Amino acid sequence: MAVDADAKRLLSDEEIAAALEDLPGWERQGDKLAATFNFSDFSEAFGFMSRVALISERLFHHPEWSNVWSTVEIAITNHAAGGLTELDLEFARRVNALV
C-alpha cells in the first residue's frame, strides 16, 4: 500500500466512517482512532505491545498507548498533518492483523 503519498492528506469524515466499518474494535475519538485490546495476562499484553512497536517503527508512526496488566489502550493520529490520514488507517489495519 502506498501510504507515503497520502500520509499528510487529511481524511474526510465519510472516508473515516467507511474505513472504520472494516476496522473492528477501533473508534473515532475526535482527531484520533482508538482501540482497547484485552489479553489473558500481562505477558500476553506486553508481547502484543512489542509487536505493535515494530509496526510503529516500520511505519515511522507512533501511538499514544497505555498498559494496565492485561489491557492495552491505543490511540493514533497524524500530528504532522493535524488529524487522521491513511497512515493512521494503515497502522490500525496492521495492529488488527496481530490479534
MDTraj code that builds the backbone (N, CA, C; nanometers):
import mdtraj as md
import numpy as np

residues = "MET ALA VAL ASP ALA ASP ALA LYS ARG LEU LEU SER ASP GLU GLU ILE ALA ALA ALA LEU GLU ASP LEU PRO GLY TRP GLU ARG GLN GLY ASP LYS LEU ALA ALA THR PHE ASN PHE SER ASP PHE SER GLU ALA PHE GLY PHE MET SER ARG VAL ALA LEU ILE SER GLU ARG LEU PHE HIS HIS PRO GLU TRP SER ASN VAL TRP SER THR VAL GLU ILE ALA ILE THR ASN HIS ALA ALA GLY GLY LEU THR GLU LEU ASP LEU GLU PHE ALA ARG ARG VAL ASN ALA LEU VAL".split()
xyz = np.array([
    [0.0837, -0.1181, 0.0000],
    [0.0000, 0.0000, 0.0000],
    [0.0875, 0.1235, 0.0000],
    [0.0550, 0.2179, -0.0833],
    [0.1328, 0.3418, -0.0945],
    [0.0841, 0.4431, 0.0089],
    [0.1278, 0.4258, 0.1294],
    [0.0863, 0.5140, 0.2378],
    [0.1537, 0.6495, 0.2268],
    [0.2774, 0.6534, 0.1794],
    [0.3536, 0.7785, 0.1749],
    [0.2807, 0.8899, 0.1023],
    [0.2174, 0.8577, -0.0093],
    [0.1513, 0.9594, -0.0894],
    [0.0358, 1.0260, -0.0146],
    [-0.0322, 0.9515, 0.0708],
    [-0.1481, 1.0044, 0.1428],
    [-0.1205, 1.0278, 0.2908],
    [0.0048, 1.0233, 0.3306],
    [0.0385, 1.0317, 0.4725],
    [0.0041, 1.1661, 0.5348],
    [-0.0076, 1.2701, 0.4547],
    [-0.0377, 1.4023, 0.5108],
    [-0.1724, 1.4582, 0.4659],
    [-0.2446, 1.3838, 0.3811],
    [-0.3766, 1.4297, 0.3378],
    [-0.4793, 1.3890, 0.4422],
    [-0.5466, 1.4876, 0.4998],
    [-0.6486, 1.4575, 0.5991],
    [-0.7657, 1.3852, 0.5341],
    [-0.8163, 1.2864, 0.6036],
    [-0.9308, 1.2106, 0.5549],
    [-1.0597, 1.2855, 0.5861],
    [-1.1583, 1.2685, 0.4998],
    [-1.2896, 1.3281, 0.5249],
    [-1.3632, 1.2444, 0.6292],
    [-1.4672, 1.3010, 0.6874],
    [-1.5497, 1.2266, 0.7828],
    [-1.6063, 1.1010, 0.7183],
    [-1.6449, 1.1114, 0.5925],
    [-1.7015, 0.9970, 0.5209],
    [-1.5964, 0.8872, 0.5011],
    [-1.4743, 0.9265, 0.4654],
    [-1.3673, 0.8281, 0.4468],
    [-1.3353, 0.7567, 0.5780],
    [-1.3343, 0.8301, 0.6870],
    [-1.3054, 0.7707, 0.8182],
    [-1.4160, 0.6735, 0.8571],
    [-1.5415, 0.7161, 0.8414],
    [-1.6547, 0.6294, 0.8763],
    [-1.6522, 0.5005, 0.7941],
    [-1.6245, 0.5121, 0.6656],
    [-1.6190, 0.3933, 0.5796],
    [-1.5058, 0.3006, 0.6215],
    [-1.3912, 0.3557, 0.6528],
    [-1.2760, 0.2743, 0.6932],
    [-1.3027, 0.2029, 0.8248],
    [-1.3707, 0.2691, 0.9176],
    [-1.3974, 0.2079, 1.0477],
    [-1.4881, 0.0856, 1.0371],
    [-1.5664, 0.0775, 0.9307],
    [-1.6505, -0.0408, 0.9105],
    [-1.5652, -0.1667, 0.8943],
    [-1.4418, -0.1498, 0.8452],
    [-1.3511, -0.2629, 0.8245],
    [-1.2416, -0.2703, 0.9293],
    [-1.2569, -0.1951, 1.0386],
    [-1.1576, -0.1950, 1.1465],
    [-1.2262, -0.2271, 1.2788],
    [-1.2606, -0.3546, 1.2999],
    [-1.3298, -0.3905, 1.4233],
    [-1.2487, -0.3524, 1.5465],
    [-1.3181, -0.2966, 1.6445],
    [-1.2551, -0.2595, 1.7706],
    [-1.2053, -0.1165, 1.7746],
    [-1.1961, -0.0515, 1.6602],
    [-1.1473, 0.0868, 1.6549],
    [-1.2652, 0.1816, 1.6478],
    [-1.2481, 0.2982, 1.7099],
    [-1.3495, 0.4024, 1.7025],
    [-1.2818, 0.5377, 1.6883],
    [-1.3571, 0.6297, 1.6375],
    [-1.3054, 0.7662, 1.6255],
    [-1.3302, 0.8392, 1.7559],
    [-1.2255, 0.9039, 1.8046],
    [-1.2356, 0.9904, 1.9221],
    [-1.1763, 1.1249, 1.8830],
    [-1.2585, 1.2116, 1.8271],
    [-1.2103, 1.3398, 1.7786],
    [-1.1185, 1.3217, 1.6604],
    [-0.9928, 1.3660, 1.6752],
    [-0.8965, 1.3529, 1.5652],
    [-0.8068, 1.2313, 1.5824],
    [-0.8538, 1.1320, 1.6589],
    [-0.7758, 1.0100, 1.6818],
    [-0.8603, 0.8870, 1.6522],
    [-0.7915, 0.7766, 1.6225],
    [-0.8530, 0.6449, 1.6220],
    [-0.8087, 0.5772, 1.7503],
    [-0.8999, 0.5068, 1.8159],
    [-0.8668, 0.4441, 1.9439],
    [-0.9240, 0.3034, 1.9511],
    [-0.8516, 0.2179, 2.0222],
    [-0.8966, 0.0801, 2.0432],
    [-0.8417, 0.0292, 2.1755],
    [-0.9142, -0.0649, 2.2333],
    [-0.8714, -0.1317, 2.3555],
    [-0.8600, -0.2806, 2.3264],
    [-0.7484, -0.3380, 2.3672],
    [-0.7218, -0.4803, 2.3465],
    [-0.7047, -0.5472, 2.4814],
    [-0.7735, -0.6597, 2.5000],
    [-0.7669, -0.7339, 2.6260],
    [-0.7030, -0.8703, 2.6026],
    [-0.6159, -0.9075, 2.6939],
    [-0.5421, -1.0329, 2.6838],
    [-0.5599, -1.1124, 2.8117],
    [-0.5061, -1.2334, 2.8135],
    [-0.5252, -1.3197, 2.9297],
    [-0.4388, -1.2795, 3.0487],
    [-0.3256, -1.2123, 3.0216],
    [-0.2374, -1.1725, 3.1312],
    [-0.1407, -1.0645, 3.0834],
    [-0.0568, -1.0184, 3.1739],
    [0.0377, -0.9114, 3.1426],
    [0.1376, -0.9532, 3.0356],
    [0.1868, -1.0759, 3.0426],
    [0.2870, -1.1226, 2.9474],
    [0.2336, -1.1197, 2.8046],
    [0.1112, -1.1642, 2.7861],
    [0.0497, -1.1626, 2.6533],
    [0.0297, -1.0187, 2.6054],
    [-0.0149, -0.9312, 2.6944],
    [-0.0343, -0.7897, 2.6590],
    [0.0982, -0.7243, 2.6217],
    [0.2017, -0.7536, 2.6977],
    [0.3318, -0.6928, 2.6707],
    [0.3912, -0.7451, 2.5392],
    [0.3705, -0.8722, 2.5106],
    [0.4151, -0.9276, 2.3830],
    [0.3466, -0.8583, 2.2659],
    [0.2161, -0.8330, 2.2802],
    [0.1415, -0.7586, 2.1790],
    [0.2002, -0.6191, 2.1614],
    [0.2310, -0.5522, 2.2705],
    [0.2889, -0.4179, 2.2627],
    [0.4235, -0.4207, 2.1902],
    [0.4999, -0.5237, 2.2121],
    [0.6288, -0.5357, 2.1420],
    [0.6087, -0.5476, 1.9917],
    [0.5088, -0.6247, 1.9509],
    [0.4808, -0.6396, 1.8079],
    [0.4265, -0.5093, 1.7489],
    [0.3448, -0.4377, 1.8249],
    [0.2946, -0.3077, 1.7794],
    [0.4103, -0.2084, 1.7659],
    [0.5064, -0.2153, 1.8564],
    [0.6232, -0.1261, 1.8482],
    [0.6979, -0.1470, 1.7171],
    [0.7083, -0.2713, 1.6715],
    [0.7749, -0.2985, 1.5441],
    [0.6968, -0.2389, 1.4266],
    [0.5653, -0.2474, 1.4313],
    [0.4821, -0.1839, 1.3287],
    [0.5055, -0.0329, 1.3298],
    [0.5065, 0.0249, 1.4475],
    [0.5272, 0.1697, 1.4618],
    [0.6595, 0.2129, 1.3996],
    [0.7624, 0.1363, 1.4237],
    [0.8937, 0.1701, 1.3684],
    [0.8950, 0.1563, 1.2162],
    [0.8317, 0.0497, 1.1646],
    [0.8284, 0.0307, 1.0189],
    [0.7548, 0.1451, 0.9495],
    [0.6460, 0.1908, 1.0109],
    [0.5672, 0.2989, 0.9522],
    [0.6189, 0.4370, 0.9932],
    [0.7105, 0.4412, 1.0887],
    [0.7556, 0.5657, 1.1498],
    [0.6346, 0.6485, 1.1922],
    [0.5461, 0.5802, 1.2667],
    [0.4203, 0.6387, 1.3117],
    [0.3895, 0.5778, 1.4482],
    [0.3937, 0.6578, 1.5517],
    [0.3931, 0.6062, 1.6872],
    [0.2667, 0.6458, 1.7630],
    [0.2069, 0.5497, 1.8324],
    [0.0798, 0.5746, 1.9002],
    [0.0980, 0.6346, 2.0398],
    [-0.0123, 0.6827, 2.0919],
    [-0.0251, 0.7076, 2.2349],
    [-0.0843, 0.5777, 2.2878],
    [-0.0252, 0.5243, 2.3941],
    [-0.0797, 0.3990, 2.4449],
    [-0.0516, 0.3811, 2.5916],
    [-0.1279, 0.2876, 2.6500],
    [-0.1062, 0.2544, 2.7905],
    [-0.1362, 0.1071, 2.8108],
    [-0.0799, 0.0551, 2.9177],
    [-0.0973, -0.0849, 2.9524],
    [-0.1212, -0.0958, 3.1016],
    [-0.2295, -0.1620, 3.1382],
    [-0.2554, -0.1980, 3.2765],
    [-0.2853, -0.3471, 3.2771],
    [-0.1947, -0.4210, 3.3330],
    [-0.1960, -0.5654, 3.3413],
    [-0.2287, -0.6301, 3.2074],
    [-0.3539, -0.6702, 3.1814],
    [-0.3854, -0.7433, 3.0586],
    [-0.4555, -0.6579, 2.9532],
    [-0.4612, -0.5273, 2.9740],
    [-0.5312, -0.4371, 2.8833],
    [-0.4340, -0.3379, 2.8204],
    [-0.4456, -0.3225, 2.6892],
    [-0.3649, -0.2246, 2.6155],
    [-0.4607, -0.1291, 2.5453],
    [-0.4446, -0.0010, 2.5709],
    [-0.5232, 0.1015, 2.5029],
    [-0.4320, 0.1756, 2.4064],
    [-0.4804, 0.1936, 2.2840],
    [-0.4014, 0.2594, 2.1793],
    [-0.4836, 0.3718, 2.1181],
    [-0.4192, 0.4855, 2.0962],
    [-0.4783, 0.5955, 2.0190],
    [-0.3736, 0.6412, 1.9185],
    [-0.4193, 0.6719, 1.7978],
    [-0.3270, 0.7122, 1.6913],
    [-0.3852, 0.8300, 1.6142],
    [-0.2988, 0.9230, 1.5789],
    [-0.3340, 1.0354, 1.4933],
    [-0.2075, 1.0815, 1.4234],
    [-0.2233, 1.1579, 1.3190],
    [-0.1079, 1.2095, 1.2472],
    [-0.0870, 1.3546, 1.2910],
    [-0.0002, 1.3736, 1.3890],
    [0.0235, 1.5076, 1.4435],
    [0.0760, 1.6031, 1.3365],
    [0.1606, 1.5547, 1.2471],
    [0.2187, 1.6406, 1.1429],
    [0.1106, 1.6939, 1.0493],
    [0.0077, 1.6111, 1.0234],
    [-0.0993, 1.6514, 0.9330],
    [-0.2128, 1.7220, 1.0068],
    [-0.2175, 1.7053, 1.1386],
    [-0.3232, 1.7693, 1.2167],
    [-0.4535, 1.6924, 1.2204],
    [-0.4462, 1.5612, 1.2079],
    [-0.5671, 1.4792, 1.2135],
    [-0.5434, 1.3411, 1.1565],
    [-0.6506, 1.2797, 1.1094],
    [-0.6440, 1.1421, 1.0614],
    [-0.6113, 1.1350, 0.9129],
    [-0.5169, 1.0456, 0.8810],
    [-0.4730, 1.0244, 0.7430],
    [-0.4713, 0.8747, 0.7130],
    [-0.4383, 0.8400, 0.5918],
    [-0.4268, 0.6997, 0.5519],
    [-0.3236, 0.6268, 0.6379],
    [-0.2237, 0.6968, 0.6849],
    [-0.1210, 0.6355, 0.7695],
    [-0.1825, 0.5806, 0.8977],
    [-0.2778, 0.6513, 0.9552],
    [-0.3456, 0.6044, 1.0760],
    [-0.4266, 0.4783, 1.0473],
    [-0.4938, 0.4780, 0.9332],
    [-0.5719, 0.3596, 0.8957],
    [-0.4814, 0.2393, 0.8730],
    [-0.3699, 0.2607, 0.8069],
    [-0.2764, 0.1507, 0.7826],
    [-0.2208, 0.0974, 0.9142],
    [-0.1896, 0.1867, 1.0064],
    [-0.1436, 0.1440, 1.1386],
    [-0.2497, 0.0549, 1.2039],
    [-0.3743, 0.0993, 1.2053],
    [-0.4830, 0.0226, 1.2682],
    [-0.5017, -0.1125, 1.1993],
    [-0.4925, -0.1152, 1.0675],
    [-0.5054, -0.2428, 0.9944],
    [-0.3961, -0.3412, 1.0363],
    [-0.2752, -0.2908, 1.0437],
    [-0.1624, -0.3797, 1.0800],
    [-0.1740, -0.4271, 1.2249],
    [-0.2192, -0.3406, 1.3132],
    [-0.2375, -0.3812, 1.4527],
    [-0.3458, -0.4879, 1.4606],
    [-0.4569, -0.4675, 1.3918],
    [-0.5644, -0.5674, 1.3942],
    [-0.5180, -0.7016, 1.3399],
    [-0.4256, -0.7017, 1.2468],
    [-0.3759, -0.8277, 1.1913],
    [-0.2985, -0.9093, 1.2951],
    [-0.2577, -0.8457, 1.4042],
    [-0.1838, -0.9160, 1.5095],
    [-0.2747, -0.9989, 1.5999],
    [-0.4015, -0.9620, 1.6078],
    [-0.4911, -1.0303, 1.7015],
    [-0.5887, -1.1228, 1.6324],
])
top = md.Topology()
chain = top.add_chain()
for i, resn in enumerate(residues, 1):
    res = top.add_residue(resn, chain, resSeq=i)
    for name in ("N", "CA", "C"):
        top.add_atom(name, md.element.get_by_symbol(name[0]), res)
traj = md.Trajectory(xyz[None], top)
